[in-house]
Amino acid sequence: MKTTFDSLYEQYHDDLFQYIFYLVKERQAAEDIVQDVYIKVLKSYQHFRGESSEKTWLFSIARHTTMDYFRKQQRQRNKLASFFNKDQDLEQLKDRDALPEEIVVLNDQIQQIYRLLDQCTLDQKHVLILRYIQSLSIHETAQILEWSESKVKTTQHRAIKKLQQLLQVEKKG
């Protein structure tokens, strides 16, 4: 007999991994975060009230877990930065690794969009990934991000406008 957890895993694992991977851009980190998400799902499924779809609930947990990961990374970077002289350029600490190996299989335009996502705000990235990569509705995106639908629409509009501007700059350059 298939458990609810097995069903959730089968239905949403690939989408969930892809969502997190697009945010963190590191395979091992994405795998670790996905594992943390499933642990939280196992611990809290009995509290799921059904006010949203299971997918929306799962992605909301994924979003919060990913944000926790980013906060932890920032604390670690701040600790590391404190060891350096304040006059040194902390830009040297930024990760400049090449895009993950999965990106190689994507066509040039998608690779370009993927790179440009890094120049968007985190909120814009969330909306673009959920709306266009995960194909979620505005309503589902709002539930996951815990925003109003109006805020999702506004953020989406600004993100698309920013991507268009960035694409024009790249064409000229």
Buried (B, 14 or more C-beta within 10 A) or exposed (E): EEEEEEEBBEEBBEBBBBBBBBBBBBEEBBBBBBEBBBEBBEEEBEEBEEEBEBBBBBBBBBBBBBEEBEEEEEEEBEEEEEEEEEEEEEEEEEEEEEEBEEEEEEEEEEBBBBEBBEEBEEBBBBBBBBBEBBEBEBEBBBBBBEBEEEBBBBBBEBBBEBBEEBBEEEEEE
